[in-house]
Amino acid sequence: MRLNTIKPAAGSNKPRRRVGRGIGSGLGKTAGRGHKGQKARSGGFHKVGFEGGQMPLQRRLPKRGFVSRSRNDTAEVRLSDLDRLPVTDIDLIVLKAAGVVPESAKAAKVIRTGKLAKAVKLVGIAATAGAKAAIEAAGGSLA
């Protein structure tokens, strides 16, 4: 192999497309720009997001981010929290009274964090699949 014989692989270097060089090239006359209109003119481009004078989408939408209005409605309850409660029949009112969930909570969901040693009966409280299995393994139930 000599340095003067090295060439790029066949087809890796395509020739540059030369527009506006006569009808024989296939890109003569309008040079791929179509007929008339702003995009056919030299310098005829507008800024990104421009909608022809109509109020652009990014200015029509309110700029306040996204905050879920129901973010504080459902409270998470750990299995270890249930284990510390003195009662076995547990509903949302009991959890609020014990201070496990905030007063503003509209629902509660038990997550599988910590251990549960006693049998508890949950009424009107959701649970994840793992928490449900742990509650039932301890002899409890969900209603």
TORTI-264146 format. One record per residue (C-alpha): x, y, z. Coordinates in steps of 0.001 Angstrom, whole numbers. Layout:
% TORTI-264146
<nupa px="X" py="Y" pz="Z"/>
...
END
This chain:
% TORTI-264146
<nupa px="0" py="0" pz="0"/>
<nupa px="1285" py="3448" pz="-960"/>
<nupa px="-4" py="6818" pz="172"/>
<nupa px="-559" py="7880" pz="-3427"/>
<nupa px="-2885" py="4911" pz="-4055"/>
<nupa px="-5232" py="5385" pz="-1088"/>
<nupa px="-8808" py="6227" pz="-2109"/>
<nupa px="-12057" py="6472" pz="-147"/>
<nupa px="-14489" py="3558" pz="-393"/>
<nupa px="-16670" py="3527" pz="-3487"/>
<nupa px="-19829" py="5602" pz="-2946"/>
<nupa px="-18686" py="7189" pz="313"/>
<nupa px="-17893" py="10570" pz="-1253"/>
<nupa px="-20855" py="11785" pz="-3283"/>
<nupa px="-20346" py="14769" pz="-5547"/>
<nupa px="-21896" py="18034" pz="-4337"/>
<nupa px="-25340" py="18814" pz="-5789"/>
<nupa px="-25029" py="21842" pz="-8081"/>
<nupa px="-28370" py="23581" pz="-8431"/>
<nupa px="-29314" py="26222" pz="-10990"/>
<nupa px="-26885" py="25053" pz="-13680"/>
<nupa px="-29194" py="24460" pz="-16644"/>
<nupa px="-32069" py="22164" pz="-17537"/>
<nupa px="-29802" py="19201" pz="-18245"/>
<nupa px="-28840" py="18954" pz="-14581"/>
<nupa px="-32438" py="18325" pz="-13481"/>
<nupa px="-32174" py="21223" pz="-11017"/>
<nupa px="-32084" py="24174" pz="-13412"/>
<nupa px="-34433" py="27159" pz="-13740"/>
<nupa px="-36094" py="27338" pz="-10294"/>
<nupa px="-33296" py="25259" pz="-8730"/>
<nupa px="-35646" py="23113" pz="-6624"/>
<nupa px="-37385" py="26131" pz="-5067"/>
<nupa px="-40717" py="25788" pz="-6858"/>
<nupa px="-42549" py="28774" pz="-8340"/>
<nupa px="-42755" py="32162" pz="-6615"/>
<nupa px="-43599" py="32658" pz="-2958"/>
<nupa px="-41460" py="33749" pz="-50"/>
<nupa px="-39341" py="30597" pz="-4"/>
<nupa px="-38460" py="31026" pz="-3687"/>
<nupa px="-36876" py="34445" pz="-3085"/>
<nupa px="-33357" py="35140" pz="-1942"/>
<nupa px="-33343" py="35867" pz="1762"/>
<nupa px="-36951" py="34702" pz="1907"/>
<nupa px="-37029" py="32838" pz="5181"/>
<nupa px="-38666" py="33680" pz="8464"/>
<nupa px="-37731" py="32918" pz="12023"/>
<nupa px="-38495" py="29542" pz="13564"/>
<nupa px="-42076" py="29384" pz="14844"/>
<nupa px="-43318" py="32261" pz="12661"/>
<nupa px="-46914" py="31637" pz="11537"/>
<nupa px="-47440" py="34387" pz="8987"/>
<nupa px="-48405" py="37032" pz="11518"/>
<nupa px="-50801" py="34804" pz="13437"/>
<nupa px="-49895" py="34636" pz="17126"/>
<nupa px="-47372" py="31766" pz="17299"/>
<nupa px="-48122" py="28645" pz="19295"/>
<nupa px="-45382" py="29254" pz="21851"/>
<nupa px="-46901" py="32677" pz="22598"/>
<nupa px="-50535" py="31494" pz="22610"/>
<nupa px="-50016" py="28948" pz="25362"/>
<nupa px="-49880" py="30029" pz="29016"/>
<nupa px="-46381" py="29983" pz="30504"/>
<nupa px="-46985" py="28508" pz="33901"/>
<nupa px="-45499" py="25036" pz="33601"/>
<nupa px="-47431" py="21976" pz="34588"/>
<nupa px="-48504" py="21345" pz="38146"/>
<nupa px="-51046" py="18616" pz="38695"/>
<nupa px="-54010" py="20014" pz="40587"/>
<nupa px="-54582" py="16619" pz="42221"/>
<nupa px="-50976" py="16224" pz="43424"/>
<nupa px="-51913" py="16455" pz="47120"/>
<nupa px="-55126" py="14440" pz="46914"/>
<nupa px="-53626" py="10960" pz="47383"/>
<nupa px="-51285" py="10321" pz="50295"/>
<nupa px="-48780" py="7477" pz="50511"/>
<nupa px="-48853" py="5233" pz="53570"/>
<nupa px="-46019" py="2834" pz="54413"/>
<nupa px="-46553" py="-632" pz="55839"/>
<nupa px="-44472" py="411" pz="58851"/>
<nupa px="-46968" py="3268" pz="59456"/>
<nupa px="-49821" py="734" pz="59555"/>
<nupa px="-47846" py="-1437" pz="61976"/>
<nupa px="-47523" py="1462" pz="64458"/>
<nupa px="-51286" py="2206" pz="64564"/>
<nupa px="-53093" py="936" pz="67682"/>
<nupa px="-56225" py="-192" pz="65750"/>
<nupa px="-56744" py="-3027" pz="63283"/>
<nupa px="-59671" py="-1597" pz="61255"/>
<nupa px="-58085" py="1220" pz="59251"/>
<nupa px="-59778" py="3781" pz="57017"/>
<nupa px="-58924" py="7320" pz="55888"/>
<nupa px="-60413" py="8926" pz="59017"/>
<nupa px="-58220" py="6771" pz="61285"/>
<nupa px="-55115" py="7647" pz="59253"/>
<nupa px="-55909" py="11378" pz="59460"/>
<nupa px="-56584" py="11173" pz="63208"/>
<nupa px="-53247" py="9394" pz="63769"/>
<nupa px="-51424" py="12022" pz="61674"/>
<nupa px="-50191" py="9484" pz="59135"/>
<nupa px="-51751" py="11375" pz="56219"/>
<nupa px="-52449" py="15121" pz="55980"/>
<nupa px="-55941" py="16480" pz="56609"/>
<nupa px="-56148" py="17659" pz="52972"/>
<nupa px="-55787" py="14090" pz="51610"/>
<nupa px="-58829" py="12773" pz="49765"/>
<nupa px="-57462" py="9234" pz="49351"/>
<nupa px="-54611" py="7085" pz="50580"/>
<nupa px="-52555" py="4309" pz="49036"/>
<nupa px="-50410" py="1810" pz="50908"/>
<nupa px="-46944" py="1211" pz="49495"/>
<nupa px="-44646" py="-1694" pz="50336"/>
<nupa px="-42057" py="-6" pz="52515"/>
<nupa px="-41192" py="-1432" pz="55903"/>
<nupa px="-42592" py="-4512" pz="57641"/>
<nupa px="-46099" py="-5390" pz="58787"/>
<nupa px="-46318" py="-7842" pz="61680"/>
<nupa px="-50013" py="-7657" pz="62624"/>
<nupa px="-53222" py="-8371" pz="60719"/>
<nupa px="-55003" py="-5187" pz="59651"/>
<nupa px="-58245" py="-4632" pz="57758"/>
<nupa px="-58129" py="-1747" pz="55264"/>
<nupa px="-61421" py="-106" pz="54331"/>
<nupa px="-61550" py="2265" pz="51365"/>
<nupa px="-57766" py="2453" pz="51035"/>
<nupa px="-55878" py="1411" pz="47915"/>
<nupa px="-52661" py="-609" pz="47968"/>
<nupa px="-49947" py="-1494" pz="45518"/>
<nupa px="-49585" py="-5122" pz="44437"/>
<nupa px="-46580" py="-5668" pz="46711"/>
<nupa px="-48296" py="-4016" pz="49695"/>
<nupa px="-51431" py="-6066" pz="49129"/>
<nupa px="-49403" py="-9278" pz="49156"/>
<nupa px="-47620" py="-8217" pz="52362"/>
<nupa px="-50909" py="-7331" pz="54108"/>
<nupa px="-52483" py="-10653" pz="53153"/>
<nupa px="-49334" py="-12533" pz="54207"/>
<nupa px="-49665" py="-10949" pz="57675"/>
<nupa px="-53267" py="-12180" pz="57856"/>
<nupa px="-54934" py="-8877" pz="56949"/>
<nupa px="-57441" py="-7969" pz="54260"/>
<nupa px="-58501" py="-5137" pz="51950"/>
<nupa px="-62112" py="-4102" pz="51587"/>
END
